[in-house]
Amino acid sequence: MVNLEFVRLAWDTVRSHKLRSALTLLGIVIGVFAIIVAVTAVQVVETSVVNTVESFGTTTFSISSRSSFSQSGTRYRARKNLTYDHMLQYKEQAELVEAISPQLTVTSVREARFGDRKTDLVVQPVGTNEHWVDNNGFSVERGRNLTSTDIHLARPVVVIGYELDEMLFPSVSAVGKSITVGGHRYRVIGVLARKGETFGENMDRLALVPITRMISIYSAGARNLRIQARTAHMNLLDDAMEEAIGILRLVRGVQPGDENNFEVESNESLLDEFRNLASRFAAGVAAVGLITLLTAGIGIMNIMLVSVTERTREIGIRKAVGARRNDVLAQFLYEAVFLCQIGGLLGILVGILGGNIVGFFTKTPFVFPWLWAFGAVLGVSFVAMVFGVYPAYKAAKLDPIEALRHE
């Protein structure tokens, strides 16, 4: 049970030594802040990533020549590109997938034009087929999607992103108009619904073009495809990925015993990889925070020892009027815990607000790491008990006669 009298005495002590208490609190605040801000920021980013990845479909997986998280290294540079022919052979043999789409992205294009209007931001032409929209969780807001006939005839048509539509056609309908993307002319057949940003990349500046048209325009060196496949049900995903590995090993001539020269990744595997990286980051920052808390604990011990020396006469008077050793011990432990709790609560508050700044920019709902906040409260209490017990014990064992003589 909390002794309110000891709490009041602790508060009076803190108020009577404002500067000293503030400096002691600062160490606690910094330590707790470092832990909470890291954990909160990671949870905010994880929530944003999970929402984003799920928006692209939980039954979709991708096949590429390089891992999404490891783009460098000789093992990836030596790999041959995935090609449209690889995709066609995979499509012909695959039995467990519902839809397959290629994705050829060109990054060198800087603008799109319609009459005297042009975009002032980077445009992302994507060569694909009629299944890309569904495989990536998009929808066509106006007009129509690409069709198999568009792909077969390599028609110069395009489905543009929401932001391109706003920039180039603020007052008229885009459907049926001709635009120029990267110096090549296309007829707009549809406009995608707003998607927003994904991993810092604006998905509303896309220009979806028939893959066959893109191949006829850009050199072979730019034809490194990513293949996306979607299953009808989640329980088919693992089997479909195994099937894809078997087919692609044959198609790309991988010898038995050799490692794959391509990567097959589901959205869930990307999330696992991200969670692994995020947890390592949070653990590193938390370790720094714990070291700071230990340093602050040493500071608390030092301040409490000084307080015992300063209040020796007060302790003598309390004992002379009947205070027991346990009463004096409890009083000083209360002061240590009280000081640490103030610093801990301030650190939690500032840490949560700081971590959610990331959420403000990514438009992620407010995150409160309840478990970590509760752990921080227990942690600072533990620090107070460990580093406050010796000064409290020293105060409790003072001889009342000797204490009364102290000046």
Salt bridges, closest charged atoms under 4 A:
GLU5 OE2 - ARG8 NH2 2.53
ASP12 OD2 - ARG8 NH1 2.90
ASP12 OD1 - ARG15 NH2 3.10
GLU46 OE2 - ARG275 NE 3.07
GLU98 OE1 - ARG230 NH1 2.75
GLU111 OE2 - ARG113 NE 2.74
GLU111 OE1 - LYS118 NZ 3.87
GLU130 OE2 - HIS131 NE2 3.45
GLU141 OE1 - ARG142 NH1 2.93
ASP150 OD2 - ARG144 NH1 2.79
ASP150 OD1 - ARG155 NH1 2.87
GLU163 OE2 - ARG205 NE 3.15
ASP165 OD2 - ARG142 NH2 2.22
GLU166 OE2 - ARG194 NH2 3.85
GLU259 OE1 - ARG75 NH2 3.73
GLU263 OE2 - ARG79 NH1 2.95
GLU268 OE2 - ARG275 NH1 3.66
ASP272 OD1 - ARG275 NH1 3.46
GLU310 OE1 - HIS17 NE2 3.63
GLU310 OE2 - ARG20 NH1 3.25
GLU314 OE1 - ARG311 NE 3.16
ASP327 OD2 - ARG324 NE 3.38
GLU335 OE1 - ARG311 NH1 2.81
GLU402 OE2 - ARG405 NH1 3.42
